[in-house]
Structure formats: C-alpha cells, structure tokens
Amino acid sequence: MAKKSVRDVEVKGKRILVRVDFNVPLERGEVKDDTRIRAALPTIRYLLERGARIILISHLGRPKGEVKADLRLDPVGRRLAALLNQPVKKLDQAVGDTVTSAVAALKEGEIILLENIRFEKGEEKNDPALSQQLARLADLYVNDAFGTAHRAHASTAGVAAHIPAVAGLLMIKEIETLSRCIDNPGRPLVVILGGAKVSDKINVIRRFLQLADRLLIGGGMANTFLAARGCSMGDSLVETERIAEARQLMEESKLNRCEIMLPEDLVVTREIKEESPFNIVSGGAVEEGWKAVDLGPETASRYSRAVAEAKMVVWNGPLGVCEVPPFDRGTEIVARAVAQSEAFSVVGGGDIVAALESLGLTDKINFISTGGGATLEFWEGKELPGIAVLQDK
C-alpha cells in the first residue's frame, strides 16, 4: 500500500490543508495530554521548513454539528504554538468568508488552525458542499490523521475528490508499521488482545489466528472464551451470544497452528472499586457473586514468558479493569515484559496506551499507533476511506 507523501510533492508557497488529529483531552480549558499534537509535529515542521502556507483542520469531541464552547480548539492552538515556538492563528470558523480571507492573507511559513470541523453539520455526513468549501481553501490536501482514517467524512475523505491528496509523515509511518505486522511479522509473532468484548474484535482475532504464533487473551474477552470451554464464570462479564463463536475461533486456532493462551488463574472481586477485597482463583472457577477483573499472577507470568520468546509483539486492549487499582496489576506485569523484551513491539488503542503512559513505559515501545478503531480496521484488512483517497505512489 504505497501512498504518496508530502515528500513526493512540491509544497513551497502552496496553501496546504492538513487534516490532523487534535482530538485531545482538555482539563480546565487547557490541553491535558498533548501526545496527538506532538505526533503531528514532524509533518507540520517539514512543511514549515519548505515555505508552505499551512491550514490545519481537526475535530475535537462529538459536538454533532453544533457549536460547543467547551470543544473549541483555542487550547489546542495555544499548545501547538508553544510546541512550535511560533504563532498559530486560530479561527472561530472552519469555513466561510472570514476563513477565506484569512487563508488569502496567509504568508509562507505561517499557520492557521481552523475551528472544530465537527461543528459543521455536513462533516460526518461527508457533505459534498462542505468538501468543496474546504477544497477551495487549498492547493493540496494532506491527511495526517490516521486515527480518523476509518471515517468517510468531509475532512477525511470528501475533500480529496476536489484537490490532490497525499499522506502526512505520521500517516505513512502508521501504514508502513501496521502493514509490517501483517505482511512481514517477526517470528514468533505474539499478539495480545484485551478489552471487554469479543464482539468488538472478532475480525481482528480471526485475522491474527492466520498470522500469529501465539494469541494471548485477557480482559473481559477472556471470560467469554473460558465460558466457551465450559468454565464457571460467576457474575463475570460474559457475552453469552458469542460463546459459540468463541468456541469456533478456538477450533480455527488449531487448524492455523496458532496457540490461544487463556488465563489459568484470575483475580476476582464482588465489587469493582478501588481497594475492593479480592481473591485469586483458578481460571473458570469463579463462584456466583464474584467477577473476574484481572489476570492472576500465574497467568501474568506465563504471558510474560511468551512475550520474552517473541520477535514481534502486537498489543491491543487492557488485560483487566486497569483503570481501577489493584486490578491493573496483570496489565502492568505484561507491559513491563513487553518493554523489557527484545521484540519489535507495536501497541494500539487508547486504554492500553494510557496504561503504558502511567507506567512511564511508552519510550520502551517501538511503535504506538495513534488509531483506535482505525488500527483495528486496518489489521482486519478493511479499506480505510481516509487512506484510499490518497494518491498512490
């Protein structure tokens, strides 16, 4: 999947509309976590150094086509200006006469940040009229927002029908690294999948069953697989309607010679809250009134050993209720094993990335994807609209 990038086109003096993913958490009117802003800096700096006129466009939150004062991008503009050490002109609209005039006055090496594009009702509908308005602002469109590439919106796909469209440097890095996991993985390939529901990741599980040497399953997903084995899961989260499918997946793993590893012991509690009393039981021996909330110590050690033997590790989703201590311990143990391993590690998904950040381990991971749903859909083999519209190399 070779796409043209900003390195393949002339950018000097051109007005360039860059779709970035500045959907960052805010706290008391300021950016709480600027990871996504920093991820876009290589592309922005590349364009600045070559005399482009930059128009940035992003969404923030889910305003559903209405102006929400607490979702304006002013805090983002301030943080970006500080990171770049240069002015960023933040506008109060995404389209309209004021925007057109500001863009016309834009000089080489200057930056405009448009207002939250999801304030526009036509954005999520991929309205052709909005796409055309955006396209008229620029000579070139650059998509550097991998996290929204699975959405066919006006600013992620529609605009590319009207002006040349190429990938940003972050987008290229995402495509190349996530493709490597599928097309040229290191062996043994160990895939770790967690999260609450099997239904959210059926297609990813099935894809990696064909590719991985070992598939380590944790979180609420593991409960459904254990139930499919006939284990007692008490009051644990179990998708009963997915038990037959989980059983089928385990049969497929044998055909594909991929070992599915499930918890051999579990941390259980009656109530999911901080410092709630808990017990450790063997996998599938959860009594009524108790809920499985984390990997047990034996399982965490076993998963860590599997990671230590890997040449590549792919991870999506937490392995327990990691936002509620002490039920984050299993995720922490495995995370430290990944950080210490010599395997090439790729991690995607907001919850597990947040866990790695809290542990101070992000710099020990080879690649952290900025996508959530986009990462999963890419690994599933789906065509992502925000990538499909970009020019091929």
N, C-alpha and C positions, 0 to 999 in steps of 0.2 A: 504494500500500500504506500507507494512513493508519491508524496504530495509536494508541490512547490511551496517554498517558504519565502519569508522576507529576504533571505539571502539570494534568491533566484530572480529578483526583480529590481528595477531601478526605483529608488524611493526619494532621492534628493528633490526637494522643492514640492513634492506631491502632498496632496491632502489625503491622509490615510485614516480610515475609520477602523479602529482596533476594538474588537469585542473582547473584553476581559471579564474575568470572574471575580468581582469585588464583593461577592455576597459574604460579607464578614460579620462576625458578632460585634454588636455595639453594647456599650455599658456607660450609662450616664452621659450620653451624647458623644462618646469617643470610641475609637476602634479598640476592641478588647484583644483581638488576635489578628495580626497583620500578615499571617502566613500566605494567604492568597494574593495579597498585594505584592509581597516580595517575589512571589512566583512569576509575576508578570514583568518584573523589572528588566530582565535580560532583553526582552523584545522592545520594551519602551526605550531603553538606553541605546540599543542598536539603531533604532530609528532616529533618536535624537542626534547621535553622533554623525549621522549621514544627512542631516539637514531636512528631515521630513517635517511636515506640519501635522501634528497628531491630534486626533479626535477620539477620545476614549468613551466607550459605552458599556454599561453593565446593568445588571439588576441587583436588587437588594430585597430579600424577604419575599413575601407573597401579597402585595397590595391589591392584586386582582383588578387592575385597571383603574384604580382610584389613587388620588394623591394622599399619601400618609406622611404627616410631618416627621414622624419618628423613623421613617425609612428613606429620608432624603440622603443624598450621597456627600453632603458637606463634610462630615467627619472623615470620610474616605479621601476626599480631596486634600484635606489638611495633612493626613498621614502620608499620602503619596508625595506631596510637596516636600515634606520633611525628609523622606527617604531619598528623593532625587536631589534634594538641596537646590531646588529651583521652583519658581511659581507654577501653580496649576490653576487655571481659570475654571472655576466650577459654575456651570449654568443652571438655571432653575427650570429649564425645559429640556426635552430630548429632541424635539422637532419644533418648527415654527419660524417665524420671521426673525425673532431675536437670535435664534441659533444660526440661521443662515447668515445673518450679518456678522456675528462673532466669528464664524468659520471663514468668511470672506476676508476678515481683517487679520487672520492668523498668519504669523510670520514663521520662517524656517526655524526649527528648534523650539517651537512653543507648543504648549499642551492645553487642550480644552477637555474638561470632563463633563459630559452631558448628564442630565438628571436621570434618575432611576427609570430605565426603559419600561419596566412593568407598571408604571403609572399610566402608560398608553394602553387603551383597551384592545388595540389591534396587535399587540406584541405576541401574546400567547396564542392568538388565532392565526398567526402568520399572515396578517392582512397585507395584500399586495400594495395597497395605497401607502401604508406605513413603510413597507420595504423600499418603495420608490423614494419616499421622502428622505429616508436615511441614505440611500444610494446617491442622491443628488448632492449630499454634503461632501463627497469624497471622490478621489480618482481611483482609489484602491481600497479593498476590504481585506482586513487581516483578522482571522479568528484565532485567538489565543486562549479561549475559554473552554478547555476540554470538559470541565465539569458540567457544561450545558450543551455539549455536542450531541447528546441524545435527544434534544428537543428541537423540533422543526418550528422555530419561532421566527418572527420578522428579523430580529437582530442576529440570529444564529444561522439562518439558512436562507430566508427570503431575499435578503439584500444582495446575496451572491448571484441572483438572476439578472442583476442590472449593472454591476461593475465587476472587474476582475477580482478574484478572491484567492488568497493564499493563506498558508498557515503561519502562525507565530512560532517562535522558538520553543516555547513551552509545549504547544500542541505537537510539534514534531517530536519532542522528547517523549511525550506520552505515547504517541503512536509507535515509535520505534521500540520503546521499552516494553509496553504491553504486548506488542506483536512478538517480541523475543520470547515471552513467557509461553506463547502458543506455538510459534514456528520453530524455535531453536532453544528449547529449555536445557539447562544443565541437568545432568543425571547423577544421582537420583533427584527427581523433582518432587518436593514435598509441598503440598497445598494444604493450608489451614483455613478452614471455613467455620465461622461462628455466627452469632446473631440469634434472633428469636425464632424465626420461622423457616422451615424447609421450603415453603411455598415461594418465598422471596428469591430463592437461589436454586430452584430445580434445574434450570437450564445450565447454570454455571457448574453445578455438581456433575451433571451429565457430560458436559464438555471436558471437565478435568478428569473424569473417570477414564476417558480415552487417552489422556496425556500423562497423567501423574503416576508416579510410582507408589506414593502413599497419600492418602487423603485423611487429614486429622480433623475430626468434627467435634465442636464444643458448643456452648451456649444452649439456648432453648432448642435449637435444631437437633442436638444430640438426644434430647428427650424423646422426640418422635422416632428416631432411629432405634433407640433402646426399646420403645414400646413395640416397634415392628419386630423385634426379636422376642417379644413375649414377656418383657420385663415389667415389673410393677413400678409405676412412676408416681403413685400417690396423688397429690394435688399439683404436681408439676405442670407447667405449660406443655401441652401435647396437642399437635394438630391431628386429631383423630381421623379427619378426612384425608390425610396424607400418609397414613400408616402403610397402606397397600403400595403406594408409590415408593415409599422409603424401602420397603421390602424388595421391590423390583430393582431399585438402584443398587442394593447390596448384591443382588444376583448379577447385575451388569458388571459390577466391580470384579467379580470372579472371571467373567469372560474377557475382560480387558486387562486382567492381571494387575489390577490396582488394589492395594490393600487399604480398606477403610478401617481406620482406627477410631474406636468409640471409647468413652470413659469407662474405666474399670472400677473407679470409685468416685463418689460425688459428695459435694458439700450440700447439706440440706438444712432448711430452716422452716419455721412455722410462719414467720413474718419477714417480709423483705424491707428491712430498715437498718440503719447503721447500728452496729454493735448488737444486733439481734443474736440471741443464742443459736448455735448451730451444732450439727453433728456431722460425722463423716461415715458414709455407708457404702457398701459395695454397689457397683453400677446395677440399676434395676431393682434395688431392694428398698425403694422409697415407700414409707408407710403413709397411710391416709392422714391428712392434716399437715404433711410435710411437703416442701417444694425443693426440687433440685435447683441450685443457684450458681454452682461453680464446679470446676474440675476438682477432684480430690487430689491429695499430694502424690499418690502413686501415679495417677494419670498424667499430672503435670510433669513428673519426672520422665515418664515414658515418652510423652510428646517431645520433651526437650532432647531426649536421646535421638529420636527420629530426626529432629532438626539438625543435630550435630553431625549426622551422617549425610546430610543433603549437600548438593552442589548448587541448587536453586531453591528458594523458599518463596512461595506466593501466599499472601495472607489477606483475608477479608473477614471482618467481623470479630467482636469480642467473644471470649470463651466462657464468660459468666456475666453476672449482673455487675459489671465492673465499675459502674457509677455509684455503687453502694458498698463501701468497705464494711466488712472484710471480704466481700465476695468478688473482689478484684484480684485475689491472690493468684489464681490459676493463670489468668491473662498475663500478670506480671512475670511469673516464672517462665512462661513460654516466650514472652517478649525479650527477656534478658538472654534466653538461649539463642534467639534469632540474632540479637545484637552481638553476641559473642562468637557466633558461628562464622566460618569462612565462606559460607554460601552467598551467592548473589541474591539479595533479598528485595522483594517488591511488595509494598503494602498499599492497600487502597481501602477507602471507607472512613467516614468521619469519626465514628466511635473508636475504632482501634487507633486511628492517628492521634486522637485526643489522649488516649491512654498512653501512647508512646511519648507524647509531649510531656505529660505529667510526670513520667518516669525519667525524663531527660535523655531519651534514647534515640531521638529522631536522627541525630547525626551519625548513628551507627547503622542506619538502614540505607541500602544502596539507592533505592528509589521509592519515593512516596507519591502516589498518584493523587492529583487534585480532584479526581472524579469520585463520585459515589455510585449512583445509578449508571453513569456513563461508563465507568470502569467495568462494572458487571456486564453491561450490554456488549461492550467491546469484546470481553472474554467469551461471551456467549456466541459471538460470531455475527451479531446483528450489524446491519449498516447504520451508522450514526449520521443523521441528516447534516449536522454541522461539519462533518468531515467529508461526506460525499459531495458537497457542493464546491469544495476547494479544487483548484486546478491540479491535474496530475502532472508529475514531473516529466 
